[in-house]
Amino acid sequence: STIKILFLHGLDSSKDSTKFHAIHSDNKFCIEVDYRNLNFATVQAFYSENIAKIKPQLLVGHCLGGYWALKMSAQHGLAGVVANPNLSPDFRDDYPPHQ
């Protein structure tokens, strides 16, 4: 059986991202998030709820999605793979730098 992958896209990106399509799996998911218009706490709750529903074994994140993949993998005890993570998002005032 293939592992279930949740891909976290970057800022102003989507499931149409070439990075998402580069993952060769029939068991991959990407839920689009409007990072610009949702605050940090809302995105954090949204990802936590979807991780509980989808139950992925692996989080994959690119850019801002890499920031979230690091946070969510630590919070949920999941394996994570990040590419070019944005560790200090500055597009909103309510995002803390990744620790």
Secondary structure, 3 states (H helix, E strand, C coil): CCCCEEEECCCCCCCCCHHHHCCCCCCEEECCCCHHHCCHHHHHHHHHHHHHHHCCCEEEEECHHHHHHHHHHHHHCCEEEEECCCCCCCCCCCCCCCC
